[in-house]
Amino acid sequence: MTLFVAIVFAAVAALGAAIATGVLGRGGAVEDRYAAKLAGIEDHAMSLEEMELSKPFRERFLVPIYNRLVQLLVARTPASRQDNIRRMIKSAGNPGNVSVSTILAAKFIAAMAALGVALLVMIGLLQWTFPWVLAAAAAGFVGWIVPDRWLKQVADRRRHGIEDVIPDTIDLLTICLDAGLSFDASMLRIGDKVEGPLREEFAAMLAEVRYGRPRMDALMAMAARIEVEDMTAFVNAVGQSQKLGVALGDTVRIQAAEIRRRRRQRAEERAAQASLKMLFPMIGCIFPTLFIVLMGPVALILLSRH
């Protein structure tokens, strides 16, 4: 019995020694691995200059120059001009999430690019001398106004798209109000039916109302962003009806008829201007070709006789 106890005790002691040796050995190996990693990190530690040089060329050189250029242009641009650009961006629906600084930078870059190309063509290819080279400034001016013209084109296209759907939208609003829906519920309902930029404006207006902005303030802000005469007149009529206590259904119905009348008048006005606009292409393109076809054979006959 004593011998059996001694054997068990010896086995347990041996097993404990083996486990302790393995744990200590594994702990030493882990410490060695961490020490090796730290040594590698210390060997590969980079200075600030090396970290800066490791960045791409665009982040090291182009981005700081662009940021400095934008700061300089914004500081040199009058506040009234910045407000005008900001208003044009809102009217265009903020295409591409552009900002005032982006437009100013685009104007400067386009002007410099147009000026450089014009100077290269005039001096390198055409061999023009000093007085004529000054005409390159016109190319720079064209490049300067190109972003403005692009922004205005986008705003006009968006405005015309809104003008085309306003009469049908007001008719839908009239139907919803006659069906017993409130004004906000009617606007929410037709916001799901309307397509194009007007749907985005309705969504933005309703979001402002949900966030606690007064409904008339949200409507006036929407009309200011759109800058469409029909929408401005409609919003003013809704505000006036609320002040006087007139039923919104009657006001909206009257506005729908008025908007359609103005739309018909604009169509008649454009039709009346079509003949005048066609006159200049006819004089510049059609009439010279007609003269060549009619008088060309006669001129050849007269020249052959002489």
C-alpha positions in Angstrom: 0.0 0.0 0.0 2.8 2.4 0.9 4.5 1.5 -2.4 1.3 2.2 -4.4 1.0 5.6 -2.8 4.6 6.4 -3.5 4.1 5.4 -7.2 1.0 7.6 -7.6 2.7 10.6 -5.9 5.7 10.2 -8.2 3.5 10.1 -11.3 1.5 13.2 -10.3 4.8 15.0 -9.6 6.2 14.0 -13.0 3.0 15.1 -14.7 3.0 18.5 -12.9 6.7 19.0 -13.9 5.9 18.3 -17.5 3.0 20.7 -17.6 4.9 23.4 -15.9 7.8 23.0 -18.3 5.5 23.1 -21.3 3.7 26.2 -20.1 6.9 28.0 -19.2 8.4 27.0 -22.5 5.3 28.3 -24.4 5.3 31.5 -22.5 8.9 32.0 -23.4 8.2 31.4 -27.0 5.3 33.9 -26.9 7.6 36.5 -25.3 10.2 35.8 -27.9 7.7 36.3 -30.7 6.5 39.6 -29.3 10.1 40.8 -28.8 10.8 39.9 -32.4 7.7 41.9 -33.6 8.7 44.9 -31.6 12.2 44.7 -32.9 10.8 44.6 -36.5 8.6 47.5 -35.8 11.5 49.5 -34.4 13.6 48.6 -37.5 10.8 49.7 -39.8 9.7 52.8 -37.9 9.5 55.8 -40.3 10.3 59.4 -39.7 7.8 62.1 -40.5 9.6 62.9 -43.7 9.5 59.3 -44.8 5.8 59.1 -43.9 5.1 62.2 -46.0 7.1 60.8 -48.9 5.2 57.5 -48.7 1.9 59.3 -49.6 0.8 59.5 -53.2 1.8 62.4 -55.3 -1.7 63.7 -55.5 -2.0 64.0 -51.7 1.5 65.4 -51.3 1.4 68.0 -54.0 -1.9 68.5 -55.9 -4.3 68.5 -53.0 -2.5 71.2 -50.9 -2.2 73.4 -54.0 -5.9 72.9 -54.8 -6.9 73.8 -51.2 -4.7 76.9 -51.2 -6.1 78.0 -54.5 -9.7 77.5 -53.3 -9.0 79.5 -50.1 -7.5 82.3 -52.2 -10.4 82.4 -54.7 -13.0 82.4 -51.9 -11.3 85.2 -50.1 -11.0 87.3 -53.3 -14.7 86.7 -54.4 -17.3 89.2 -53.1 -19.9 87.9 -50.8 -22.7 89.0 -53.3 -21.1 86.9 -56.0 -20.8 83.9 -53.7 -24.5 84.3 -52.8 -25.4 84.4 -56.5 -23.4 81.2 -57.2 -25.0 79.5 -54.2 -28.5 80.5 -55.5 -27.7 79.1 -58.9 -26.5 75.8 -57.3 -29.8 75.5 -55.4 -31.8 76.2 -58.6 -29.8 73.6 -60.5 -30.6 71.0 -57.7 -27.1 70.8 -56.4 -25.7 68.7 -59.3 -22.8 66.5 -58.1 -22.9 68.0 -54.6 -20.9 71.0 -55.9 -20.2 74.0 -53.7 -19.2 77.6 -54.2 -15.5 76.8 -53.8 -15.8 74.0 -56.4 -17.4 76.3 -58.9 -14.8 79.0 -58.3 -11.9 76.5 -58.7 -13.5 75.2 -61.9 -13.7 78.7 -63.3 -10.1 79.4 -62.6 -8.8 76.1 -64.0 -11.0 76.4 -67.1 -9.7 79.9 -67.7 -6.1 79.0 -67.3 -6.5 75.9 -69.5 -8.2 77.9 -72.3 -5.6 80.6 -72.1 -2.8 78.1 -72.2 -4.2 76.3 -75.2 -4.9 79.6 -77.0 -1.3 80.8 -76.5 0.1 77.5 -77.6 -2.0 77.6 -80.8 -1.3 81.3 -81.6 2.4 81.3 -80.8 3.5 77.7 -81.5 1.3 77.0 -84.6 0.2 80.2 -86.1 3.4 82.2 -85.2 1.4 85.3 -84.2 3.2 88.3 -82.9 2.6 90.3 -79.7 -0.5 92.5 -80.6 -2.5 89.5 -81.9 -1.5 87.3 -79.0 -3.6 89.5 -76.7 -6.7 87.8 -78.4 -5.9 84.8 -76.2 -7.4 86.7 -73.3 -10.8 86.2 -75.0 -10.2 82.4 -74.7 -9.4 82.8 -71.0 -12.6 84.8 -70.5 -14.6 82.1 -72.3 -13.1 79.5 -70.0 -13.9 81.6 -67.0 -17.6 81.8 -67.8 -18.0 78.2 -69.0 -18.8 76.8 -65.5 -21.4 79.6 -64.9 -23.0 78.8 -68.3 -23.1 75.1 -67.5 -24.7 75.8 -64.1 -27.3 78.1 -65.7 -28.1 75.5 -68.3 -28.7 72.8 -65.7 -30.9 75.2 -63.7 -32.9 76.2 -66.8 -33.4 72.6 -67.8 -34.5 71.7 -64.3 -36.8 74.7 -64.1 -38.5 73.9 -67.5 -39.0 70.3 -66.3 -40.8 71.6 -63.2 -42.9 74.0 -65.2 -44.2 71.2 -67.4 -45.5 69.1 -64.5 -46.9 71.9 -62.2 -50.4 72.1 -63.8 -50.9 68.3 -63.5 -49.6 68.4 -60.0 -52.0 71.1 -58.9 -54.8 69.1 -60.4 -53.8 66.1 -58.4 -53.7 68.3 -55.3 -57.2 69.6 -56.0 -58.5 66.0 -56.3 -56.8 65.0 -53.0 -58.2 68.0 -51.2 -61.7 67.4 -52.5 -61.4 63.8 -51.4 -61.1 65.0 -47.8 -57.3 64.8 -47.2 -55.4 67.5 -45.4 -53.0 69.7 -47.2 -49.9 67.9 -45.8 -51.4 64.5 -46.5 -52.2 65.6 -50.1 -48.7 66.9 -50.7 -47.3 63.6 -49.4 -49.7 61.7 -51.6 -48.9 63.6 -54.8 -45.1 63.5 -53.9 -45.3 59.7 -54.7 -47.0 60.3 -58.0 -44.9 63.1 -59.4 -41.7 62.4 -61.3 -38.6 64.5 -61.8 -37.2 67.4 -59.9 -40.5 68.5 -58.4 -40.7 65.2 -56.5 -37.3 65.9 -54.9 -38.5 69.4 -53.9 -41.7 68.1 -52.4 -39.7 65.5 -50.5 -37.3 68.1 -49.1 -40.3 70.4 -48.2 -42.1 67.6 -46.3 -38.9 66.6 -44.5 -38.5 70.2 -43.3 -42.1 70.2 -42.0 -41.6 66.9 -40.2 -38.5 68.4 -38.5 -40.6 71.2 -37.1 -40.4 74.0 -39.6 -43.6 75.9 -40.2 -45.4 74.7 -43.4 -45.5 78.2 -45.0 -41.8 78.7 -44.4 -41.1 75.4 -46.0 -43.3 76.2 -49.0 -41.7 79.6 -49.4 -38.2 78.1 -49.2 -39.2 75.6 -51.9 -40.5 78.3 -54.1 -37.3 80.3 -53.6 -35.2 77.3 -54.6 -37.2 76.4 -57.7 -37.6 80.1 -59.0 -40.6 79.2 -61.1 -43.3 81.8 -61.5 -46.2 79.4 -61.3 -44.9 77.8 -58.1 -44.3 81.2 -56.5 -47.8 82.4 -57.3 -49.3 79.1 -56.0 -47.4 79.4 -52.7 -48.4 83.0 -52.3 -52.1 82.1 -52.9 -51.9 79.3 -50.3 -50.5 81.7 -47.8 -53.1 84.3 -48.5 -55.9 81.8 -48.2 -54.6 80.7 -44.8 -54.5 84.2 -43.5 -58.0 85.0 -44.8 -59.5 81.7 -43.8 -60.5 80.7 -47.3 -60.9 77.0 -48.1 -57.8 75.6 -49.6 -59.7 73.5 -52.2 -61.2 76.6 -53.8 -57.8 78.4 -53.8 -56.0 75.4 -55.4 -58.7 75.0 -58.0 -58.4 78.7 -59.0 -54.7 78.4 -59.1 -54.8 75.3 -61.3 -56.9 77.2 -63.9 -54.7 80.3 -63.7 -51.5 78.2 -64.2 -53.0 76.5 -67.2 -53.9 79.9 -68.7 -50.4 81.2 -68.2 -49.0 78.0 -69.7 -51.1 78.5 -72.8 -50.0 82.1 -73.1 -46.3 81.1 -72.9 -46.9 78.5 -75.6 -48.5 81.1 -77.9 -45.7 83.5 -77.2 -43.1 80.9 -78.2 -45.0 80.1 -81.3 -45.1 83.8 -82.3 -41.3 84.0 -81.8 -40.6 81.0 -83.9 -40.9 82.8 -87.2 -38.5 85.5 -86.1 -36.0 83.0 -84.8 -36.1 81.1 -88.1 -35.3 84.2 -90.1 -31.6 84.3 -89.2 -30.8 80.7 -90.1 -32.7 81.2 -93.4 -30.7 84.3 -94.2 -27.4 82.8 -93.2 -27.7 79.3 -94.5 -30.7 78.7 -96.8 -30.6 81.8 -98.9 -26.9 81.6 -99.9 -27.3 78.0 -100.9 -30.4 78.9 -102.9 -28.5 81.7 -104.7 -25.7 79.4 -105.6 -28.1 76.8 -107.1 -30.1 79.4 -109.1 -27.3 81.8 -110.1 -24.4 79.4 -110.4 -25.2 78.0 -113.8 -25.9 81.5 -115.2 -22.6 82.7 -113.8 -20.8 79.8 -115.5 -22.4 80.4 -118.8 -21.5 84.1 -118.7 -17.9 83.3 -117.8 -17.6 80.7 -120.6 -18.7 83.3 -123.2 -16.0 85.7 -122.1 
